[in-house]
């Protein structure tokens, strides 16, 4: 790699770029195109060709069109070429999906593409440019990408297609690593789910028992195996910028707590007078009990402390008749969430609490040795998945840094 120096930059509307790079607009690339409009009566729940609306763009289709209509529209009207980048013009503005040449049809003006002959910019480089481009919104929040906005939006490019392709290749290599990790994570999650199904199903109901264990499996109320505590209802006027941190649902991230951006505290004086018994301990398992994130689960680490509970969060500790790892597995499992789903109140804002937990039941081995063995196996699987997810996040951060360097010319590949 050749690192740029200050002398090799020039000032442009979008900042400093290399002397030999060009400032262009998306209008310079080609015309904005879209498929012919499909009406609702022309679609069905089942059919020959998937039809992607803005709500299913980049996801699984929920509508289809007839093969003959698809062929007719492809011949008579504009249609993307293989390798073109489809762009969401509404909904999640600017989301891109590469068209790989498969049989599919797209919603007219909501999903568009730029007709690119690749004389100015390669589609692979354009793919990454569209991910970082700042659409010309003139300071307003837009709900739709109109053609005029797209055409006037600026970006920078290297002088040759060779350099563009080198940048795109470097970024796509990282994408391939991320995709490979995602596939491995999905596979390991599936294996873990199967193991949970086998190991947490009582033997007399067809579950697989670990060799060397005997004894009864007993159904008990969840509350006979745990100590739990719901957070107090702290008010906004109690929050301060300093003092002891207050846990919030948004802090529960990927199995642990993210408290770096926490701004909610209460004063030490108020904590010591009224809320000391709500102080969180290392190893506590905290679970969101309301909102769209209900049942999200995290483990409290030493670096998270000191910390005090708040409403919409419940903390759990196992009693002597329940293995810690097994408690964590159960709280993160569908075995717990499915029961909570049958009990919770509130449609738009689901909630559960101490009144619901006694109605949750689990059937587990009485033998703590057997619980320990099951908990260890599933915990090891969980740890392996977490390690892979952390690795994926690392590669995603690396990719973001690479895009910032390579797409601005701060670092040159050739």
Secondary structure as GFF3:
##gff-version 3
##sequence-region A 1 414
A	DSSP	beta_strand	2	3	.	.	.	ID=ss1
A	DSSP	three_ten_helix	6	8	.	.	.	ID=ss2
A	DSSP	beta_strand	9	12	.	.	.	ID=ss3
A	DSSP	beta_strand	15	18	.	.	.	ID=ss4
A	DSSP	beta_strand	22	25	.	.	.	ID=ss5
A	DSSP	alpha_helix	26	29	.	.	.	ID=ss6
A	DSSP	beta_strand	32	34	.	.	.	ID=ss7
A	DSSP	three_ten_helix	40	42	.	.	.	ID=ss8
A	DSSP	beta_strand	43	44	.	.	.	ID=ss9
A	DSSP	beta_strand	49	52	.	.	.	ID=ss10
A	DSSP	beta_strand	63	65	.	.	.	ID=ss11
A	DSSP	alpha_helix	67	76	.	.	.	ID=ss12
A	DSSP	beta_strand	85	88	.	.	.	ID=ss13
A	DSSP	beta_strand	96	98	.	.	.	ID=ss14
A	DSSP	beta_strand	104	106	.	.	.	ID=ss15
A	DSSP	beta_strand	111	114	.	.	.	ID=ss16
A	DSSP	alpha_helix	123	132	.	.	.	ID=ss17
A	DSSP	alpha_helix	147	152	.	.	.	ID=ss18
A	DSSP	beta_strand	154	157	.	.	.	ID=ss19
A	DSSP	alpha_helix	161	199	.	.	.	ID=ss20
A	DSSP	three_ten_helix	203	205	.	.	.	ID=ss21
A	DSSP	beta_strand	217	221	.	.	.	ID=ss22
A	DSSP	three_ten_helix	222	224	.	.	.	ID=ss23
A	DSSP	beta_strand	226	230	.	.	.	ID=ss24
A	DSSP	three_ten_helix	236	238	.	.	.	ID=ss25
A	DSSP	beta_strand	244	246	.	.	.	ID=ss26
A	DSSP	three_ten_helix	249	251	.	.	.	ID=ss27
A	DSSP	beta_strand	252	253	.	.	.	ID=ss28
A	DSSP	beta_strand	256	257	.	.	.	ID=ss29
A	DSSP	beta_strand	265	266	.	.	.	ID=ss30
A	DSSP	alpha_helix	268	270	.	.	.	ID=ss31
A	DSSP	pi_helix	271	275	.	.	.	ID=ss32
A	DSSP	three_ten_helix	276	278	.	.	.	ID=ss33
A	DSSP	beta_strand	285	288	.	.	.	ID=ss34
A	DSSP	beta_strand	297	299	.	.	.	ID=ss35
A	DSSP	three_ten_helix	302	304	.	.	.	ID=ss36
A	DSSP	beta_strand	307	308	.	.	.	ID=ss37
A	DSSP	beta_strand	313	318	.	.	.	ID=ss38
A	DSSP	alpha_helix	324	331	.	.	.	ID=ss39
A	DSSP	alpha_helix	334	343	.	.	.	ID=ss40
A	DSSP	alpha_helix	354	357	.	.	.	ID=ss41
A	DSSP	beta_strand	361	365	.	.	.	ID=ss42
A	DSSP	alpha_helix	368	406	.	.	.	ID=ss43
A	DSSP	beta_strand	411	412	.	.	.	ID=ss44
###
